[in-house]
Amino acid sequence: MIHSAFSVQPSALRRVALITGASRGIGAATAHELARRGYALALASRTAGALEALAGELSMAGCPALPIPTDVCRPDEVRRLARLAREHFGHVDVLVNNAGVGASALVASSTDEEVDSQIATNLLAPIALTRLLLPDMLARRRGAIVFVASVAGQIALPGSVIYSTTKFGLRGFALGLRREVAWRGVGVSIVSPGFVDTAMAEEMRYIPKARPETVARVIADMIERPRREVFVPGYYRLFVWLDRLLPGLIDIVLRQRRLPRL
């Protein structure tokens, strides 16, 4: 349900951004960052309570913020999300495809539910939402789409094979789309974080992690100045190049990783 308390109409001068996975982590940090930069926000997440609390906080601070509880695994809810955002704000200038899920499981022991959820959330939903919002952006020759991928979309990770698969696919979609809409007023960018201090990485206690706010600033900067792909932190680019140039070395390193048992 969308409550009237959040029906704050944006100024005509505000750009409108739709953020998926907005209730916590990178999504919530991005909402705060874009609010500071003067955007109106359509916020989507499965976690309705946290989403509405965030929208209320931003609205109280003067940012038009509309919470739209959405399970992006359901195509009908993705269509509803796009429709409600357009109906409320009139248009969507920016799409941040941030929602993502992962599961640490070997391929042989992954459940159908784990596989289907990761593919639907990480890959199918961003494609569907992009297809719904892109025509209006192209018609207005104005827009920006940011895909939150992962270093796991550059380096295939054992124990997270399905997750890596979805992020490889997401990067492929984003890179192809970027070339398809070049010179038509719509910027397409990829943000590929390494380990980030969010719930998804909370078990990795001894690995350096970026703050969600750091990733959010990169996302906001790429909306305003689109780039092909940025790694956060930047030193992950070294590992990507090592995987391309010396894949055997990365094989040895990853072989030492502690994997879940079958």
C-alpha positions as CSV (number, residue, x, y, z in Angstrom):
1,M,0.0,0.0,0.0
2,I,1.2,3.5,-0.8
3,H,0.1,6.0,1.8
4,S,-1.0,9.5,1.1
5,A,1.4,10.8,3.7
6,F,4.2,10.3,1.2
7,S,2.3,11.9,-1.7
8,V,4.6,15.0,-1.8
9,Q,4.6,16.3,-5.3
10,P,8.1,17.2,-6.7
11,S,9.1,20.6,-8.0
12,A,9.1,20.7,-11.7
13,L,12.8,21.4,-11.5
14,R,13.6,18.1,-9.7
15,R,14.8,15.1,-11.5
16,V,13.1,11.8,-10.5
17,A,15.1,8.7,-9.6
18,L,13.7,5.2,-9.1
19,I,15.8,3.0,-6.8
20,T,15.3,-0.7,-6.3
21,G,16.5,-2.5,-3.2
22,A,16.1,0.9,-1.5
23,S,15.3,-0.1,2.1
24,R,18.9,-0.8,3.3
25,G,22.5,-1.0,2.3
26,I,23.6,0.6,-1.0
27,G,20.0,1.4,-1.9
28,A,19.2,3.3,1.2
29,A,22.6,5.1,1.0
30,T,21.9,6.0,-2.6
31,A,18.5,7.4,-1.6
32,H,20.1,9.7,1.0
33,E,22.8,10.8,-1.5
34,L,20.3,11.6,-4.3
35,A,18.0,13.4,-1.8
36,R,21.0,15.6,-0.9
37,R,21.5,16.4,-4.6
38,G,17.9,17.5,-5.1
39,Y,16.2,14.4,-6.6
40,A,12.7,13.2,-6.1
41,L,12.6,9.5,-5.3
42,A,10.5,6.5,-6.1
43,L,11.7,3.8,-3.6
44,A,11.2,0.1,-4.1
45,S,11.9,-2.9,-1.8
46,R,10.2,-6.0,-0.5
47,T,10.7,-4.7,3.1
48,A,7.7,-2.4,3.4
49,G,8.2,-1.2,6.9
50,A,11.8,-0.1,6.4
51,L,11.0,1.4,3.0
52,E,8.2,3.5,4.5
53,A,10.4,4.6,7.4
54,L,13.1,5.8,4.9
55,A,10.5,7.6,2.7
56,G,9.1,9.3,5.8
57,E,12.5,10.4,6.9
58,L,13.4,11.8,3.5
59,S,10.0,13.5,3.1
60,M,10.4,15.2,6.4
61,A,13.7,16.6,5.2
62,G,12.0,18.0,2.1
63,C,12.7,15.3,-0.5
64,P,9.6,14.1,-2.3
65,A,9.9,10.3,-1.7
66,L,7.3,7.7,-2.6
67,P,7.7,4.1,-1.1
68,I,6.4,1.4,-3.5
69,P,6.7,-2.0,-1.8
70,T,7.7,-4.4,-4.6
71,D,8.8,-7.9,-5.0
72,V,10.9,-7.7,-8.1
73,C,10.8,-11.4,-8.6
74,R,7.1,-10.9,-9.6
75,P,6.8,-9.5,-13.2
76,D,3.3,-8.0,-12.3
77,E,4.8,-6.1,-9.4
78,V,7.7,-4.8,-11.6
79,R,5.1,-3.5,-14.1
80,R,3.1,-1.9,-11.2
81,L,6.3,-0.3,-9.9
82,A,7.0,1.4,-13.2
83,R,3.4,2.5,-13.6
84,L,3.0,4.0,-10.1
85,A,6.3,5.9,-10.3
86,R,5.3,7.4,-13.6
87,E,1.7,8.2,-12.5
88,H,2.9,9.9,-9.3
89,F,5.8,11.9,-10.7
90,G,4.9,12.2,-14.3
91,H,8.1,10.6,-15.6
92,V,11.3,8.9,-14.4
93,D,14.6,10.4,-15.3
94,V,16.9,7.9,-13.5
95,L,16.8,4.2,-12.8
96,V,19.1,2.6,-10.3
97,N,18.9,-1.1,-10.7
98,N,20.3,-2.0,-7.3
99,A,18.2,-4.9,-5.9
100,G,20.2,-8.0,-5.5
101,V,20.3,-11.3,-3.6
102,G,23.0,-13.9,-3.2
103,A,23.4,-17.4,-1.7
104,S,26.5,-19.2,-0.7
105,A,25.9,-22.7,-2.0
106,L,27.6,-25.1,-4.3
107,V,25.8,-25.6,-7.6
108,A,25.2,-29.3,-6.8
109,S,23.4,-28.4,-3.5
110,S,21.6,-25.2,-4.6
111,T,17.8,-25.4,-4.3
112,D,15.5,-24.4,-7.1
113,E,14.2,-21.5,-5.0
114,E,17.8,-20.1,-4.5
115,V,18.6,-20.3,-8.2
116,D,15.2,-18.9,-9.3
117,S,15.4,-16.0,-6.8
118,Q,18.8,-14.9,-7.8
119,I,18.1,-15.0,-11.5
120,A,14.8,-13.2,-11.1
121,T,16.1,-10.5,-8.8
122,N,19.6,-9.9,-10.2
123,L,19.0,-10.3,-13.9
124,L,15.4,-10.6,-15.1
125,A,14.0,-7.7,-13.0
126,P,16.6,-5.1,-14.1
127,I,16.0,-6.1,-17.7
128,A,12.2,-5.8,-17.3
129,L,12.3,-2.5,-15.4
130,T,14.7,-1.0,-17.9
131,R,12.5,-2.1,-20.8
132,L,9.5,-0.4,-19.1
133,L,11.2,2.9,-18.4
134,L,13.6,3.2,-21.4
135,P,11.1,4.2,-24.1
136,D,10.0,7.4,-22.2
137,M,13.7,8.3,-21.6
138,L,14.5,7.9,-25.3
139,A,11.4,9.9,-26.3
140,R,12.6,12.8,-24.1
141,R,16.2,12.2,-25.0
142,R,17.1,12.4,-21.3
143,G,17.8,9.8,-18.7
144,A,20.4,7.7,-16.9
145,I,20.4,4.0,-16.0
146,V,22.9,2.6,-13.4
147,F,23.3,-1.1,-12.9
148,V,24.8,-2.2,-9.6
149,A,26.7,-5.3,-10.7
150,S,29.7,-6.8,-8.8
151,V,33.3,-7.8,-9.1
152,A,31.7,-11.2,-9.1
153,G,30.4,-10.3,-12.6
154,Q,34.1,-10.1,-13.7
155,I,35.6,-12.9,-11.7
156,A,33.7,-16.1,-11.5
157,L,33.5,-17.2,-7.8
158,P,33.2,-20.8,-6.6
159,G,30.5,-21.1,-4.0
160,S,28.6,-18.2,-5.6
161,V,28.4,-19.5,-9.1
162,I,24.7,-18.6,-9.7
163,Y,25.3,-15.1,-8.2
164,S,28.3,-14.6,-10.5
165,T,26.3,-15.9,-13.5
166,T,23.6,-13.3,-12.9
167,K,26.1,-10.5,-12.5
168,F,28.0,-11.5,-15.7
169,G,24.6,-11.5,-17.5
170,L,23.7,-8.1,-16.0
171,R,27.0,-6.6,-17.2
172,G,26.4,-8.0,-20.7
173,F,23.0,-6.5,-20.8
174,A,24.2,-3.1,-19.6
175,L,27.2,-2.9,-21.9
176,G,25.1,-3.9,-24.9
177,L,22.4,-1.4,-24.0
178,R,25.0,1.3,-23.5
179,R,26.1,0.9,-27.1
180,E,22.5,0.6,-28.3
181,V,21.4,4.0,-26.9
182,A,24.7,5.9,-27.4
183,W,24.0,9.4,-28.7
184,R,20.3,9.2,-27.8
185,G,20.5,11.1,-24.6
186,V,20.4,8.2,-22.1
187,G,23.5,7.3,-20.1
188,V,24.1,3.7,-19.1
189,S,26.7,2.9,-16.5
190,I,27.8,0.0,-14.3
191,V,29.0,0.1,-10.7
192,S,30.9,-3.0,-9.7
193,P,31.5,-3.1,-6.0
194,G,33.7,-5.6,-4.3
195,F,32.8,-6.5,-0.7
196,V,30.6,-3.9,0.9
197,D,29.6,-3.5,4.5
198,T,26.0,-4.7,4.1
199,A,23.9,-7.6,5.3
200,M,25.0,-9.7,2.3
201,A,28.6,-9.6,3.4
202,E,28.2,-9.6,7.2
203,E,29.7,-13.1,7.5
204,M,33.0,-12.0,5.9
205,R,34.4,-10.4,9.0
206,Y,38.1,-10.3,8.1
207,I,37.8,-8.9,4.6
208,P,38.1,-5.1,4.0
209,K,34.8,-3.7,2.9
210,A,33.7,-0.5,1.3
211,R,31.0,1.6,3.0
212,P,27.6,1.8,1.3
213,E,27.9,5.6,1.3
214,T,31.0,5.3,-0.8
215,V,29.2,3.3,-3.4
216,A,26.2,5.6,-3.3
217,R,28.4,8.6,-4.1
218,V,29.9,6.8,-7.1
219,I,26.4,6.0,-8.3
220,A,25.3,9.6,-8.0
221,D,28.4,10.8,-9.8
222,M,27.8,8.3,-12.6
223,I,24.2,9.5,-13.1
224,E,25.5,13.0,-13.7
225,R,28.6,11.9,-15.6
226,P,28.0,8.5,-17.1
227,R,30.9,6.1,-17.4
228,R,31.2,2.6,-18.8
229,E,32.1,0.9,-15.5
230,V,33.6,1.8,-12.1
231,F,35.0,-0.5,-9.5
232,V,34.5,0.3,-5.8
233,P,37.0,0.3,-4.3
234,G,39.2,1.0,-7.4
235,Y,41.9,-1.5,-6.5
236,Y,39.5,-4.4,-7.5
237,R,40.4,-3.5,-11.1
238,L,43.8,-5.1,-10.4
239,F,42.2,-8.5,-9.5
240,V,40.1,-8.3,-12.6
241,W,43.1,-7.8,-14.8
242,L,45.0,-10.6,-13.0
243,D,42.1,-12.9,-13.7
244,R,42.3,-12.0,-17.4
245,L,46.1,-12.2,-17.7
246,L,46.9,-14.9,-15.2
247,P,43.8,-16.9,-14.7
248,G,45.8,-19.9,-13.3
249,L,47.0,-17.7,-10.5
250,I,43.5,-16.7,-9.5
251,D,42.5,-20.4,-9.7
252,I,45.1,-21.1,-7.1
253,V,44.0,-18.2,-4.9
254,L,40.3,-19.1,-5.1
255,R,41.1,-22.8,-4.4
256,Q,42.0,-21.8,-0.9
257,R,38.6,-20.3,-0.3
258,R,36.5,-22.1,2.3
259,L,33.5,-23.4,0.5
260,P,30.2,-24.8,1.9
261,R,30.0,-28.5,2.1
262,L,27.8,-30.7,-0.1
